[in-house]
């Protein structure tokens, strides 16, 4: 049975009816599934309940209205099937950690809690290119030597940053074995905001045994010992954005762990086969308490 096509049709039904009063049974019926079979299939393949998906798509779409329209909050709440502005505000704050009015005032389309529409491309990515059930690891302290730049997701200079580092990395003589490269996203964003136009510091570098020899123009960075939830991204680097959309838009807001305000990072080891290689695997570490 083509589960992927069935999920596509169900998700399309949801998207077309976000402002309508419908139930999970209606979605299942639209694709010819029983309620029991459909709910188990959806959660088993996508890692979240159908009810959670519907609720978060409504909140995400409502957030777009907050940013890009002049509609009153009460009208937006009712448009997306919330029984009252108070119920809407509670649900919104649970996802975005600020009220709808504060979100509108900030004027930042953040990634955390931003539940993207799962079109065919994103659906295939979730099913094939990311672990929807990550593992939890406690890692020891890691010493890194590398280079640092301020960037935004919108104006992405990461490829150039990596190219500059790889060109000069031969100057690092105290590299640890086996070789492990890191892309570290420093947690220096205002109020932990994370959106396409929010600037942040990125460090790219390699694990070293000591800081005894630091090449000119490079910096040191310590990843402290700690606990992380670890996702595995599979495939080319150009799909990393979709992986992060799933992590911050779906998995993190489920509330299964409590995020810690340390740096998150990517680990590139022997499983990295090249930027465009479909067999490449990259580990993404999100700090938790």
N, C-alpha and C positions, 0 to 999 in steps of 0.2 A: 504493500500500500504506500502511496506517495504522501507521506506525512508532511513533507515540506510544502507541497502545494496546498494541502488542507490548512496548514498554519497560515500560509499567505492569505488565503480566502477569509479565514477567521479574523486576522489582523486588519484586513481591508474593511471588513464589516464593522469592526470596532471603530476604525478611523472615520468612517463615513457617518457614524451615529454617536459621536462623542457628546453631542449636545442633546441627545435623545434619551428618554428613560427606557433602558433595556436591561435585561438580566443575562447572566452567564448562560442560562438555558437557551436564550434567543440566539446567542452566538453559536452554541453547539448545534442547534437546529439548522442554522444557516448553511452548515457544511455537512449535514447529515450524520452527526455524531450524537451519541448519548452524552448527557451531562457528565457522567462518571468517567467515560472514556476520554472525553475532550479535556477535562480538568487535569487528569493524570498525564495525558500527552503533553499539554502545554507546559506544566511545571517540570516534567521530566526532561524535556528538551531545552527549555529556555531558562530554567533555574529560578522561576518566580511564579506565583499564583496568577491566574487569569484576573482575579479581582484586583490584585496589586497593580498589574499592568494597566488595566482600565483606569483605575484611580490616578495613577501617576501620569498617564497620557493626558487626562483631563487637567491635572494641575499644571503640567508643562505647557499645554496649549493656552491655559489661562494666563500663565506667566508671560507668554508672547503678547497677549492682549494688554497686560499691564504695561509692557514696555513700548508697544507700538500702536496703541490706540488711546483714546481719551474716555473710554467707557468707565462708568462708575464701578467700584469694587463690588457693590451689591448686585449690579447687573451681570458682571462677569461670573460671580458665584452662582447665580440662578441659571445663567446660560449653560453652565457645565454641571448642572444637576445636583448642586449642593443645596441642602434644605434651608440654609440661612447663611448670612455673612459670617456669623460666629463659627459655624461648622467649617466653612471654607477656610477661614483664617487659621483654625487649629490644624487642619490638614496641610495647609500651605507651610506653616511654620515647622511642622514635623519633617518636611522634606528640605526646605530651604533655610531653616533656622532664623528666618526673619519674617515679619508680617508682610502681607501683600503691599501695603503702602510703603514700607521700608524698601522692599524690592524695587518698586516703581521709582522711588527716589534715588536709589543707587545707580540705576540705568545700566546695569551690567548683566548681560545674559550669561549666567554662570553655568559651569559644567556639572557641578554637584547637584544631583537630583533632577537634572535635565533629561527627561526620558524621551529619547528620539523615537520617531516612528520606525518600526521595524519593517522596512521595505525588503525586497528580495535580496539586495546586496547585504544588508545588515543581518538578515536572517541566516543566510549562508555563512556569514562570518562567525556568528555566534555558534552555529552548529559545527563548524569545521576549523576555526582558527583561534579559539580561546577556551581555556578551561573554565567552565561555568561553576565548578566546585573546586575552589582553590584550596591550598594547604596552608597551615600555619607553621611558621618556623621561628626559632630563636637563633640569632646569628651572633658570633663574636664580633669584637671591634675590627673594622677594616680600615687600613691606611691606603689612601689614594693620592697620587700625584697627577695633576692634569692642568687644564686651562678652564677659565670661567668667563661667561658672557651674560649680559642681560638680554632676554628675548621675550617674544610673545608668541602665542600659538598662531595668531593671524599672520605675523611677519616672521615666518619660521626660518631661522638661519642655522638650525641644528645640523643639516648636512655639511654646511661650510665649517661649522665648529668642529665636527668630527674629522673632516678632511684636514684642517689645520693641525689638530692634535696628532693624527696618525702620521702626518709628515714629519713632525718633530719628536715623536715618542721614542725614537731610537736613542735619544740623548739620556733617557732614563735607564740607569745601569742597575738599579736594585729592584727590578721587577720580580714579583712573586711567581712561583710556578705551581700549578699550570697558570697560564695567562688568563686574567679576568679583567674585563673592561667594564666601566660603570658610566652610566648617564644619570646624574644626580640632580633632581629638581628640588632646589632649596626652598624651604618653607618661609619665604620672606615676603609673601603677598599681603597686602593690607586686609586685615580681618579675615585672613585665610580665604579670600576671594579667589576663584579660579575660573577665568573665562578667556575667550579668544583674544581679547584686547588688554588683558591684565599682564603687566610686565613681571617677570620673575627671573631669578638667577639660575643658570644651568652650569653644572660642572661636568666635564667629560674627562675621563682619565683611566688610569690603570692601577691595579692593586700593587703595592710595594711592601717590602719587608721592613723598611725603615725610612725615615726622612733625612738620612745622613747626606744624601746628594740630591739637591733640587735644581734642575736645569733652569737657566735664566728664562724669565717670562712665564714660568709655571708656578702653580700654587699647591699647597697641601690641603687635604680634606680628610676628616675622620668620620666614618660612618660608625656611630656608637653601637655597642652591644644592645640588642633589643629584640622585641617580638614583632613579626610582620605576617600579614596575610599575603600569600604569593600566588600570582596568576602566571600562567604560561601562554605567551603569544606565539602562534605558529604562522609562518609564512612571511611574505615580504614586509619590509618596514613601512611601506606606504599604507598598510592596513592598521598600523599602530593606533591611529586616531580612533578607528572604530572600536578597538579593544578598550581604550580609555573611556570612550562613551559608555560602553557596557559597565565598566568598573564603577564609574562615578554616577552614572545615570540609573543603573539597576542594582548592582550588588551592594554598594556602600549604603544607599538609603534603606535597604532591607533591614538594617540595624542588627545584623548578626554579630558584629564586633564594634568596639568603640575605637574610633580613629585617634591616634596620638599625633600631636603637633610636631613631629620630627620630619626630616626630609624623606620623600619617597625616591626610589631609584630603579633603574633597569640594569640587569646583569647580562653581559655578553660573554659567554665562555665558548667551549669547543662546539656547542650546539649551534652557534652562529655560523651559517654557511655562506653568508653574503646578503647584501641588502635586498636583492630581488629573488633570492632562492626560496622556493615554496617549502623547502625542508628546514628552513631556519627556525630556531626556537629561542625566544628571549624571555627571561623571567622578570616580572614586574613586582617590586616589593612595596607594599603599602604599610606604613607603621601603625601598629595597634597597641592598646594598653593591655 
